[in-house]
Amino acid sequence: FFPLQSQLSQALNGLSDRAKEAKEFLVQLRNMVQQIQENSVEFEACLVAQCDALIDALNRRKAQLLSRVNKEHEHKLKVVRDQISHCTVKLRQTTGLMEYCLEVIKENDPSGFLQISDALIRRVHLTEDQWGKGTLTPRMTTDFDLNLDNAPLLQSIHQLDFVQMKVSSPVPAPPILQLEECCTHNNSATLSWKQPPLSTVQVEGYILELDDGNGGQFREVYVGKETMCTVDGLHFNSTYSARVKAFNKSGVSPYSKTLVLQTSEDTQSEEQTLPFPVPLERSQLRRMSPFSSTLNLQPSFSGRSYFELRSSAHQLSLHSSLQSLNSAVAWFSFDPSSAHADIIFSNDNLTVTCNSYDDRVVLGKTGFSKGLHYWELSIDRYDNHPDPAFGVARIDVLKDAMLGKDDKAWAMYVDNNRSWFMHNNSHTNRTEGGITKGATVGVLLDLTRRTLTFSINEDQQGPVAFENLEGLFFPAVSLNRNVQVRSWTGSLEHPQEWTCCHTAP
């Protein structure tokens, strides 16, 4: 009896393990369903953006070709009109000479006729010779000798396809660092990355590299399949550069863009982090830093960490004026979880537009409660002169109205000619100067002085917009389907112009 119980118990344990594995597998499959849906939306958005870029290029080329046709049109008209004018003058002269000769023929005085007849005959022959061969032939044809060869382009359009799916075992594309997931904490740094959304190339692993915090050579600090890693044991108050690349059996990808990060000062006991949350599951990915060389400490912003994205070929840096302002460039992506349902996200949630003609609000993922923060928003599309609004808001701001309509948002709304500041549906400080496609709107949130200031194309727009700001604020935008906005970063070219209008609260 007891041996059979033991056998049954062992069999049940094995079956229980299989059931547990099945449940975990179902969770994995459900997560795959959600990930497929998210990837599909991102993939479609990127595909639409690529096709829109081709359409924009074709429209620009069409405008250039139409300009050439107009020039040919004007040239033909000028030649024909000049010939009309010349022929009209000659015809008038010829007609006048004929009328004069007829009057002379009617003259009854033979002696007078003999005196002028020879001269008139020579003049008539000369005038006739002037109507020589080709004079009465058009100098210009009515046909346009322009033939547009669009066959190669049509063939290219028909052959447009996903290259990655046709290449056998290609090298992976460069990974993309996810800025909203990256952060520093005291003397450790957490990095997060992913593959580009349009990439279908199999990746076997990643290589994360950091420099020594003093501008030295990069060294490998992590090799594996994870897409997130925390590096501990870095030097306090130092600036590090990080980059990552992917690899598979075919080879190694190019490097990602470089992320520059600042560790906290070791003299402060309070927690020094960026306002991005750090998931608990990151702890299992921690690796000790191999760096041990003595570093020259770099000046940093007291009590604040900052990030800066730059390309390896053309490095961008925080402008010296930002340092003089003791400020940091704010990095954030837009937050789908708190946005209105009509907002459309793309470009890793850095680009937003809308599928409604009504104004809809979207917030950034990062909230600010102290310090000095600056960010820029690029106008990637601007059709039919809408009124997008830019500024800051509380987390519970109205999402189905223009930013600033309620008391939870402080904003500047702007058209193609002028702008206004708006809070609690109160419109103030109309200022000339608007936006077009390609314009850049800058937002300067100074929570030390509790002020909010705006710029357009790096020039301050109006006076200090709002004062006495206090609490937690999120970057915010309201827009409709006629606008597309991209979150970007930048520096202040003329910082003194941003503070001269400030009145201390």
Secondary structure, DSSP 8 states (H G I E B T S, - for coil): -HHHHHHHHHHHHHHHHHHHHHHHHHHHHHHHHHHHHHHHHHHHHHHHHHHHHHHHHHHHHHHHHHHHHHHHHHHHHHHHHHHHHHHHHHHHHHHHHHHHHHHHHT---HHHHHHHHHHHHHHHHHHHHHS-TTTTS-SS-SS-------HHHHHHHHT---GGGTSSS------EE-GGG-EEETTEEEEEEE--TT------EEEEEE--SSS---EEEEEES-SEEEEE---TT-EEEEEEEEEETTEE-----EEEEE---TT--S--B-SS---GGGGGGEEE----S--------TT---EEEE-SSS-----HHHHHTT-EE----B-TTTS-TTEEEETTTTEEEESSSS-EEEEBS--BSSSEEEEEEEEEEE-S----EEEEE-TT--SSS-TTSSTTEEEEEE-SSEEEEEETTEEEEEEE----TT-EEEEEEETTTTEEEEEETTEE-SS--B-S--S-BEEEEEE-TTEEEEEE----S-HHHHHTT----
